[in-house]
C-alpha cells in the first residue's frame, strides 16, 4: 500500500488580495531602505557593509511572517480535509513574495560580507 499522497489531488485555487501582505511589505521596505539610507547619509563603506546584517534581519522577519501565514493555511486545510472540503492551494502571491524575500536575504548577505570592499574601503 502506497503511503504517499497523489501528486494531483484536487485543490481550490486561491487569490489573496495584496493588502494581506502589508507586514511583509513593511519588513521588505525596512530591508531595502536600511543599506540605502546608510550609504546616502554616511558614505561609509564599513557602515554600509554592516547594514547588510540589518537587511538580512528584516528579510528574515518577512520570511517568518510568510511561514506563519503558511502554517495557518496548513491548519485550516487540515480542518477543511477533516470536514470533507477541498483544501486551498497557495496563491501566486505567496510564491512571488517568497522569492523576493529570498533575493533580499541573498543581497543582504552579499552586502554584509563584501559591501565595504565593493563600495571602496
SERO-4910 file (N, C-alpha, C, O; in steps of 0.05 Angstrom, whole numbers):
BEGIN
 pado doro    nc1    nc2    nc3   cac1   cac2   cac3    cc1    cc2    cc3    oc1    oc2    oc3
  Unk    A     17    -24      0      0      0      0     18     25      0     37     27     15
  Unk    A     11     44    -17     27     68    -21     18     88      0     -5     95      2
  Unk    A     38     98     16     31    118     37     35    147     27     29    165     42
  Unk    A     44    151      3     48    178     -7     22    188    -19      8    173    -33
  Unk    A     16    214    -15     -8    225    -27     -3    228    -58     19    231    -67
  Unk    A    -25    228    -73    -22    232   -102    -12    260   -108    -17    279    -93
  Unk    A      2    262   -131     13    288   -139     -8    307   -149     -4    332   -149
  Unk    A    -31    297   -157    -51    314   -169    -77    312   -154    -98    307   -166
  Unk    A    -77    317   -128   -102    318   -113   -115    344   -117   -102    364   -123
  Unk    A   -142    345   -115   -156    370   -121   -152    391   -100   -153    385    -76
  Unk    A   -147    415   -109   -145    438    -91   -160    462   -103   -165    463   -127
  Unk    A   -168    480    -86   -181    505    -95   -160    525   -100   -144    532    -82
  Unk    A   -159    536   -124   -140    558   -130   -150    583   -116   -173    591   -120
  Unk    A   -132    596   -101   -140    620    -87   -125    644    -97   -103    642   -109
  Unk    A   -136    666    -92   -123    692    -98   -126    709    -74   -148    716    -65
  Unk    A   -103    717    -62   -103    733    -38    -99    762    -46    -82    768    -63
  Unk    A   -114    780    -34   -111    808    -40    -84    818    -30    -75    809     -8
  Unk    A    -71    835    -44    -44    844    -38    -44    858    -10    -22    859      2
  Unk    A    -66    868     -1    -67    881     26    -61    862     48    -53    870     70
  Unk    A    -65    836     43    -59    816     64    -29    814     70    -22    802     90
  Unk    A    -13    825     53     16    823     57     28    849     67     51    855     61
  Unk    A     13    866     81     23    892     89     47    889    107     66    905    105
  Unk    A     48    870    125     70    867    143     95    858    128    118    867    135
  Unk    A     92    841    108    115    833     91    126    858     76    150    861     74
  Unk    A    108    875     66    116    900     53    132    917     72    153    929     65
  Unk    A    123    919     97    137    936    117    166    925    121    185    941    120
  Unk    A    168    899    126    194    888    131    212    890    106    236    896    109
  Unk    A    201    886     82    217    889     58    225    918     54    247    923     44
  Unk    A    208    936     61    215    965     59    238    972     77    257    986     69
  Unk    A    237    962    102    259    966    120    285    953    110    307    963    113
  Unk    A    281    929     99    304    914     89    319    928     68    344    930     68
  Unk    A    305    940     48    319    953     26    327    982     33    347    992     23
  Unk    A    312    994     51    318   1022     57    342   1025     76    355   1046     76
  Unk    A    347   1005     93    369   1008    112    396   1012     99    409   1032    105
  Unk    A    405    994     81    431    999     69    431   1023     51    451   1037     49
  Unk    A    408   1029     38    406   1052     20    410   1078     36    426   1095     28
  Unk    A    395   1081     58    397   1105     74    425   1107     87    436   1129     88
  Unk    A    435   1085     97    462   1087    110    483   1095     90    501   1111     97
  Unk    A    481   1086     66    501   1094     45    498   1124     38    518   1138     38
  Unk    A    473   1133     34    470   1160     25    474   1180     48    481   1203     43
  Unk    A    470   1172     73    474   1190     95    503   1191    104    514   1213    108
  Unk    A    516   1168    106    543   1167    117    565   1165     96    588   1173    101
  Unk    A    560   1153     73    580   1146     53    603   1130     65    626   1132     56
  Unk    A    597   1115     86    617   1099     99    615   1070     89    595   1057     93
  Unk    A    636   1060     76    636   1032     66    633   1012     89    620    991     86
  Unk    A    645   1018    112    643   1000    135    615    998    145    604    976    150
  Unk    A    602   1021    149    574   1021    158    555   1008    137    536    995    144
  Unk    A    561   1013    112    545   1001     90    547    970     92    527    956     89
  Unk    A    571    960     96    575    931     99    560    920    122    548    899    121
  Unk    A    560    935    145    546    925    168    516    927    165    501    912    178
  Unk    A    507    945    148    478    948    144    466    924    130    442    919    131
  Unk    A    483    908    117    474    883    105    462    864    126    443    849    120
  Unk    A    473    865    150    462    847    171    434    856    178    417    839    183
  Unk    A    428    882    178    401    891    183    382    884    160    359    878    164
  Unk    A    393    884    136    377    877    112    369    847    115    346    840    109
  Unk    A    388    830    123    382    802    127    362    798    150    344    782    148
  Unk    A    365    813    171    347    811    194    318    818    186    300    803    193
  Unk    A    314    840    171    287    847    162    276    827    142    252    821    142
  Unk    A    293    817    125    284    796    106    276    771    121    257    757    113
  Unk    A    291    764    142    283    740    158    257    745    172    241    726    174
  Unk    A    252    769    181    226    776    194    203    773    173    182    763    180
  Unk    A    208    782    149    188    779    127    183    749    122    160    741    118
  Unk    A    204    734    121    201    705    116    186    691    139    170    674    134
  Unk    A    192    700    163    177    689    186    147    695    184    131    678    190
  Unk    A    141    719    174    112    726    170    100    708    149     77    699    153
  Unk    A    114    703    127    103    685    106    100    657    116     80    644    110
  Unk    A    119    647    132    118    620    143     95    618    163     81    598    164
  Unk    A     91    639    179     69    639    198     42    637    183     24    622    191
  Unk    A     39    652    161     15    651    145     11    624    132    -11    613    131
  Unk    A     33    611    124     32    584    112     23    564    133      7    546    127
  Unk    A     33    567    157     24    548    179     -5    551    184    -19    531    189
  Unk    A    -15    576    184    -44    579    189    -60    566    166    -81    553    171
  Unk    A    -50    569    141    -64    557    119    -63    526    121    -83    513    114
  Unk    A    -41    515    130    -39    486    133    -59    476    154    -72    455    151
  Unk    A    -62    490    176    -81    483    197   -109    484    187   -126    467    192
  Unk    A   -116    506    172   -143    509    161   -148    487    140   -170    477    138
  Unk    A   -127    481    124   -131    459    104   -136    432    118   -151    416    108
  Unk    A   -123    428    140   -128    403    155   -157    402    165   -170    381    164
  Unk    A   -167    425    174   -195    426    183   -214    422    159   -234    409    162
  Unk    A   -207    434    136   -223    430    112   -223    401    103   -244    390     97
  Unk    A   -200    388    104   -199    360     96   -215    342    115   -228    323    107
  Unk    A   -213    349    141   -228    333    160   -259    337    157   -274    318    162
  Unk    A   -267    360    147   -295    365    142   -303    358    113   -325    366    104
  Unk    A   -287    342    100   -292    333     72   -295    356     53   -311    355     34
  Unk    A   -280    378     57   -279    400     38   -253    400     23   -233    387     32
  Unk    A   -252    413      1   -227    414    -15   -208    435     -3   -215    457      2
  Unk    A   -183    426      2   -163    445     13   -156    467     -7   -159    464    -31
  Unk    A   -146    489      3   -138    512    -13   -109    510    -21    -93    501     -5
  Unk    A   -103    518    -45    -76    518    -55    -63    545    -47    -77    563    -39
  Unk    A    -36    546    -49    -22    571    -44    -26    590    -68    -26    581    -91
  Unk    A    -28    615    -62    -33    635    -83     -6    641    -97     15    635    -87
  Unk    A     -9    654   -120     15    663   -134     31    684   -118     55    685   -119
  Unk    A     16    700   -102     29    720    -86     48    707    -65     69    718    -59
  Unk    A     39    684    -54     56    670    -35     83    663    -47    104    667    -36
  Unk    A     82    651    -71    107    643    -85    123    667    -92    148    667    -90
  Unk    A    110    688   -102    125    712   -110    139    725    -87    163    732    -89
  Unk    A    125    729    -64    137    741    -41    160    724    -29    180    735    -20
  Unk    A    156    698    -30    178    680    -20    203    684    -36    225    685    -25
  Unk    A    200    686    -63    224    691    -80    236    718    -75    261    721    -74
  Unk    A    220    739    -72    230    766    -66    245    767    -40    267    778    -38
  Unk    A    233    755    -19    246    754      7    273    739      6    293    748     18
  Unk    A    273    717     -8    298    702    -11    319    719    -26    343    718    -18
  Unk    A    311    733    -46    330    750    -61    341    772    -43    365    778    -43
  Unk    A    323    785    -27    333    806     -9    352    794     11    372    808     18
  Unk    A    347    771     21    366    758     41    393    753     28    413    756     40
  Unk    A    393    743      3    418    738    -11    433    764    -16    458    765    -11
  Unk    A    420    785    -25    433    811    -29    443    822     -3    466    832     -2
  Unk    A    428    820     19    437    829     45    461    814     55    479    825     67
  Unk    A    462    788     49    485    772     57    510    781     41    532    782     53
  Unk    A    506    786     16    529    796     -1    539    823      9    563    828     12
  Unk    A    520    841     16    527    868     26    542    865     53    562    878     58
  Unk    A    531    847     70    543    843     96    572    832     94    589    841    109
  Unk    A    576    815     75    603    803     72    622    819     56    646    820     62
  Unk    A    613    832     35    631    846     16    624    875     11    637    887     -6
  Unk    A    604    886     25    595    913     19    617    934     23    619    953      7
  Unk    A    633    931     44    654    951     49    676    949     27    688    969     21
  Unk    A    681    925     16    701    923     -5    690    934    -31    705    947    -46
  Unk    A    665    928    -37    653    936    -62    651    967    -63    655    979    -84
  Unk    A    643    979    -41    638   1007    -40    664   1023    -35    663   1048    -31
  Unk    A    687   1010    -35    712   1025    -34    724   1030     -7    728   1053      0
  Unk    A    729   1010      8    740   1013     35    768   1024     34    780   1028     55
***
